[in-house]
Each structure stands twice: as structure tokens, then as C-alpha cells.
Amino acid sequence: MTENTQSTSVRPASWVNTKERSNMLMLHIMSWISLRLGRTVARSVLHLIAIYFVLFAPDSRSASLSYLPRVLGRPATWLDLYRHFFCFASTIHDRIYLINRRYDLFNIDIRGEENIRSLIDANKGVFLMGAHLGSFEVMRAIGRQVPGLRVAMVMHEDNAQKINGMLTAINSEASLDVIPLGHIDSMLQVQQRLEDGMLVGMLADRTLGNEPMAQVNLLGATAGIPSGPFRMAALLRRPVVFMVGLYMGGNR
């Protein structure tokens, strides 16, 4: 990724106002199946959900058709589309188990812990920055497993209220370490968590709109990456470490 030093402003991000397609009845049914009948049975239902969205979510299908040829190096097939949707659905579905502390269901391999251990031991706070790739929830799961690793996540929740509400109902602790974006005191909450020596994670590839963007070359085209998260890190004088909870398929 090559960064151009020039920045520009953009109009409010469309993803913020994109209507959530979740159905509360279906979410509760899927949650019941997942927790009562197990992950194997629930994933069989997940295949049907992925097929539904491939067929009846034209905006998402169009975005996938734009992305997949860039990474595959060839035109995307319907099978590629299905795999893409199913992978995304799997990371969302597994949040049910991760929030419910069912870590025994997963093979979580932590890479690069040695690079951050000294920063954790210093107890001065660290920014963990990633992108919308893989599982956000697995980062919090790791924070609950590794001794001395306390993680707070900064995220925009307004456009996923149904699924977040359902997950919080599964385990009330799900909302304790989340800092919502777009609130007056969001920055103060981030600063407080850092001063408490916590790791503050955020996905830094999306903007809420009307903020400076750095233009970078990504997958053969120009993409605008918000510079706000890095400005925040510089302002608060905290180190930044790249993070990603990459889903490798199955339970990995």
C-alpha cells in the first residue's frame, strides 16, 4: 500500500446510514439453534442464509463482484460469491459463541504476541488498529484469555443495533468493553482506557464522514483511508500496533 501525502475531505459515509437487514425473529431463532443444538447444526442453517443474501442483497452482491476479481485475478463465479458471503456470515455467527465464552470451540492461534508484550507490561496503553477483515469479536476473546491483556473496542454500533442488542442479551458483559463512536465523550473514554493501561482496538479503515482522508493505492485502485485514528494516536502519544482476527475457515 503506497500512501499519497495529499488528503481530502469526503461527504458523510453512506455505510453509516445503510439500513440494517437483520430480522429480530430470525436472529433469535438462529441464536437458539446455535446455543441449544450446537455450532455444526447452526452452520448448516448458515449456508441457507448465505445463499439468501447472494440472491437478494444486490448492493452487497455488487460490492463483492467488484472486490473478488481484484484478489482472485479472474472474474468471480457464483461459487466465489457464495464463499465470500458464507465467510462473512461465519464470522458474524461465531460472535454468539465468543461472547458466550465458548473458546473451546475454536482453535485460536495468536501470532506476534512477543511484539506487544513489552508494551502491555509498560501499562501505558496501546492502540490496536485494524480493518474490516476477519473477526472483530475474536480480539476481545483473546483479551479475556491472555493474562494481563485488557482490551476495549471502539466501534460504531448505530447501524447494527439489532444484532448487537441480541448479542448483549446473550451475555451482558458484551457491552462492558465497547466504546461507541460518534458520541461527545468518545474521545474522553478512549483517553481514560489508555491511561488505565488498556489496549484500545478500532477498525481504522472507515470514516464517519467529513474528515481528512489519505489517498492510497489498494488492489489496483485509489482508496481513501481516514487519517483520524492515527491523528488521535499521535495526539494521545500512544503506540500503534496492527491487529486482525483473521478467519481461516472451519473453527480456525
Backbone torsions as a table, in degrees:
resi	resn	phi	psi	omega
1	MET	NA	124.2	-178.2
2	THR	-110.1	125.2	-175.7
3	GLU	-93.5	136.0	172.1
4	ASN	-96.0	134.0	-174.7
5	THR	-69.3	-15.3	-179.0
6	GLN	-76.0	136.9	177.5
7	SER	-119.2	159.3	178.3
8	THR	-146.8	168.6	177.9
9	SER	-104.8	154.7	-179.1
10	VAL	-128.1	162.4	176.8
11	ARG	-74.0	164.8	-179.0
12	PRO	-49.1	137.4	-175.7
13	ALA	-65.5	132.2	-177.9
14	SER	-69.9	-28.5	-176.9
15	TRP	-64.5	-27.9	-179.3
16	VAL	-62.6	-36.6	-176.1
17	ASN	-98.9	5.8	178.5
18	THR	-68.6	126.9	-176.3
19	LYS	-67.1	133.7	178.0
20	GLU	-68.9	130.2	-176.4
21	ARG	-92.4	0.9	-177.4
22	SER	-63.6	143.3	175.1
23	ASN	-109.6	122.0	-173.0
24	MET	-60.8	-39.5	179.7
25	LEU	-62.8	-45.3	-179.4
26	MET	-65.8	-37.6	178.8
27	LEU	-62.3	-43.0	179.7
28	HIS	-68.0	-39.3	177.8
29	ILE	-63.6	-44.2	-179.3
30	MET	-65.7	-37.6	178.1
31	SER	-64.5	-43.4	179.7
32	TRP	-62.6	-45.7	178.8
33	ILE	-60.6	-42.6	-176.2
34	SER	-64.5	-44.9	-174.8
35	LEU	-83.6	-28.4	-176.9
36	ARG	-94.2	-37.6	-174.1
37	LEU	-103.9	-12.5	175.0
38	GLY	101.6	165.4	-174.5
39	ARG	-68.3	-36.9	-178.4
40	THR	-62.5	-47.8	179.1
41	VAL	-64.6	-43.8	-177.8
42	ALA	-62.9	-37.3	-179.8
43	ARG	-68.3	-25.6	175.3
44	SER	-67.1	-36.4	175.3
45	VAL	-69.7	-33.8	-178.1
46	LEU	-61.2	-31.8	177.7
47	HIS	-60.6	-41.5	179.7
48	LEU	-66.2	-38.7	179.0
49	ILE	-64.6	-41.8	179.2
50	ALA	-63.1	-41.6	178.5
51	ILE	-63.4	-40.5	179.5
52	TYR	-58.8	-46.9	-177.5
53	PHE	-70.6	-31.7	175.2
54	VAL	-61.4	-39.6	-175.9
55	LEU	-82.9	-34.5	-168.4
56	PHE	-123.4	18.3	174.2
57	ALA	-123.2	78.0	-172.6
58	PRO	-60.7	-37.4	-179.4
59	ASP	-66.0	-44.5	178.1
60	SER	-66.2	-39.5	178.8
61	ARG	-63.4	-41.1	178.8
62	SER	-64.0	-41.6	178.8
63	ALA	-64.2	-40.1	179.0
64	SER	-65.3	-40.6	179.4
65	LEU	-67.3	-24.3	176.0
66	SER	-79.2	-34.5	-175.0
67	TYR	-82.7	-48.2	-170.6
68	LEU	-58.5	-44.0	178.7
69	PRO	-60.3	-27.7	179.5
70	ARG	-67.9	-35.7	-177.5
71	VAL	-95.0	-24.9	-179.6
72	LEU	-88.1	-23.6	-178.5
73	GLY	75.3	19.5	179.2
74	ARG	-159.4	165.0	176.7
75	PRO	-60.7	143.1	-179.8
76	ALA	-80.4	141.2	176.4
77	THR	-98.1	172.3	176.5
78	TRP	-63.9	-32.8	177.6
79	LEU	-66.2	-38.7	176.2
80	ASP	-61.9	-43.5	178.7
81	LEU	-59.7	-47.1	-179.4
82	TYR	-60.7	-44.9	180.0
83	ARG	-62.0	-38.5	179.5
84	HIS	-63.6	-47.9	-179.9
85	PHE	-66.0	-39.7	-178.4
86	PHE	-68.0	-36.4	177.6
87	CYS	-63.0	-44.5	178.4
88	PHE	-63.7	-45.1	-179.9
89	ALA	-62.1	-35.2	-179.7
90	SER	-65.0	-41.2	-179.5
91	THR	-67.4	-34.9	176.5
92	ILE	-69.6	-45.5	-177.8
93	HIS	-61.9	-40.7	-176.9
94	ASP	-67.6	-14.3	175.0
95	ARG	-59.7	-32.1	179.0
96	ILE	-57.2	-44.5	-177.4
97	TYR	-78.2	-38.3	-179.2
98	LEU	-66.0	-41.6	177.9
99	ILE	-66.8	-31.9	179.8
100	ASN	-85.7	10.7	176.4
101	ARG	60.7	33.7	175.7
102	ARG	-91.4	58.4	-177.7
103	TYR	-67.0	-20.3	179.9
104	ASP	-64.9	-16.7	-179.4
105	LEU	-81.4	-9.5	-171.5
106	PHE	-124.4	151.4	172.4
107	ASN	-104.7	93.2	-176.5
108	ILE	-98.5	114.7	-178.6
109	ASP	-104.5	114.8	-178.1
110	ILE	-90.8	121.2	178.7
111	ARG	-111.1	139.3	173.8
112	GLY	81.8	16.1	-179.2
113	GLU	-60.8	-32.0	-179.0
114	GLU	-64.8	-23.8	-178.9
115	ASN	-77.3	-18.5	-176.8
116	ILE	-114.3	-11.7	-176.1
117	ARG	-59.1	-42.7	-179.2
118	SER	-65.3	-32.8	178.5
119	LEU	-70.3	-37.6	177.2
120	ILE	-65.4	-45.1	-177.8
121	ASP	-63.9	-27.3	179.0
122	ALA	-69.7	-20.6	174.9
123	ASN	58.9	37.5	179.8
124	LYS	-113.7	2.0	178.5
125	GLY	90.2	142.4	-178.2
126	VAL	-141.8	142.4	171.3
127	PHE	-90.0	127.1	170.3
128	LEU	-105.1	114.9	-177.2
129	MET	-117.4	135.9	179.1
130	GLY	-141.6	-161.6	-179.9
131	ALA	-133.8	176.3	178.2
132	HIS	-76.3	73.4	-178.4
133	LEU	-142.7	122.3	178.8
134	GLY	80.8	-150.9	-172.8
135	SER	-106.5	121.0	175.6
136	PHE	-70.8	-38.4	-174.0
137	GLU	-67.0	-30.6	-177.4
138	VAL	-65.6	-25.6	177.6
139	MET	-65.8	-40.6	176.9
140	ARG	-68.9	-34.1	178.2
141	ALA	-63.3	-41.2	177.9
142	ILE	-63.9	-39.0	179.4
143	GLY	-60.8	-28.5	-179.9
144	ARG	-85.0	-16.5	-176.4
145	GLN	-96.7	-37.3	-174.8
146	VAL	-84.5	123.4	179.8
147	PRO	-57.6	132.8	177.2
148	GLY	80.6	0.0	-177.5
149	LEU	-102.2	104.1	-180.0
150	ARG	-111.0	120.5	-172.6
151	VAL	-118.9	130.0	169.9
152	ALA	-114.2	138.5	-177.3
153	MET	-109.5	131.5	175.8
154	VAL	-97.3	121.6	-176.8
155	MET	-152.1	155.4	175.9
156	HIS	-93.2	114.3	-172.8
157	GLU	-104.7	-9.0	-170.0
158	ASP	-64.6	-29.5	-177.4
159	ASN	-95.0	13.9	175.7
160	ALA	-142.9	43.1	-173.3
161	GLN	-68.0	-35.3	-177.2
162	LYS	-65.5	-53.2	-176.9
163	ILE	-68.6	-36.6	177.8
164	ASN	-67.0	-36.9	177.4
165	GLY	-65.3	-40.2	179.0
166	MET	-66.4	-42.0	180.0
167	LEU	-65.8	-37.0	177.1
168	THR	-65.7	-35.5	177.4
169	ALA	-65.3	-33.0	177.8
170	ILE	-65.0	-42.2	179.4
171	ASN	-147.7	113.0	-175.7
172	SER	-62.3	-20.1	179.7
173	GLU	-72.2	-10.5	-176.1
174	ALA	-61.0	-28.2	-175.7
175	SER	-98.3	-1.9	-174.2
176	LEU	-71.6	-29.5	-176.2
177	ASP	-115.6	35.0	177.0
178	VAL	-115.2	129.9	174.7
179	ILE	-105.9	111.9	-177.7
180	PRO	-74.2	136.7	176.6
181	LEU	-79.6	159.1	175.2
182	GLY	84.9	9.3	178.3
183	HIS	-106.6	155.5	-176.3
184	ILE	-58.8	-37.9	-174.9
185	ASP	-98.4	13.4	-178.1
186	SER	-58.3	-46.9	-179.1
187	MET	-62.0	-39.8	179.8
188	LEU	-65.8	-37.9	178.2
189	GLN	-65.6	-40.5	177.3
190	VAL	-61.1	-47.3	-179.3
191	GLN	-60.7	-40.8	-179.2
192	GLN	-65.3	-42.9	179.6
193	ARG	-63.4	-39.7	178.8
194	LEU	-64.8	-43.0	179.0
195	GLU	-64.3	-25.3	176.5
196	ASP	-81.9	2.7	178.2
197	GLY	82.3	16.4	-178.3
198	MET	-85.3	162.4	171.3
199	LEU	-91.9	126.0	-179.3
200	VAL	-107.9	112.7	-178.4
201	GLY	-100.4	144.5	175.8
202	MET	-153.4	152.4	173.8
203	LEU	-92.0	112.3	-168.1
204	ALA	-97.8	17.0	-176.3
205	ASP	-100.9	0.0	179.2
206	ARG	-123.9	151.2	179.0
207	THR	-117.2	150.2	173.4
208	LEU	-80.3	-5.8	178.6
209	GLY	107.9	152.4	175.6
210	ASN	57.3	43.3	174.9
211	GLU	-137.7	158.7	-177.4
212	PRO	-59.9	142.1	179.6
213	MET	-125.2	138.7	173.1
214	ALA	-94.5	128.2	-179.4
215	GLN	-86.4	122.3	-178.4
216	VAL	-127.3	156.6	174.1
217	ASN	-88.5	120.0	-176.1
218	LEU	-140.1	119.7	178.0
219	LEU	54.2	41.5	173.9
220	GLY	82.0	9.8	178.8
221	ALA	-145.1	169.6	179.0
222	THR	-88.7	132.5	178.9
223	ALA	-127.6	142.9	177.7
224	GLY	-93.6	118.6	180.0
225	ILE	-109.4	125.9	-178.4
226	PRO	-62.8	136.6	178.7
227	SER	-95.3	-7.2	-178.0
228	GLY	-53.6	-48.3	-179.6
229	PRO	-58.3	-37.9	-179.1
230	PHE	-76.1	-31.6	173.3
231	ARG	-64.9	-38.8	178.1
232	MET	-62.3	-44.1	179.7
233	ALA	-62.7	-39.1	179.4
234	ALA	-68.4	-40.9	-180.0
235	LEU	-63.5	-40.7	-178.7
236	LEU	-88.2	-4.7	176.0
237	ARG	56.4	54.1	177.5
238	ARG	-122.9	146.8	178.6
239	PRO	-69.0	155.0	-179.6
240	VAL	-119.1	130.0	178.4
241	VAL	-124.6	135.1	178.2
242	PHE	-73.7	139.1	178.5
243	MET	-135.6	150.8	169.2
244	VAL	-159.2	132.3	173.9
245	GLY	-96.1	83.4	-170.2
246	LEU	-81.4	123.1	179.0
247	TYR	-83.3	123.6	-174.5
248	MET	-104.3	6.8	-179.1
249	GLY	96.6	157.2	-179.2
250	GLY	63.3	-124.0	176.9
251	ASN	-113.3	20.8	-175.7
252	ARG	-98.6	NA	NA
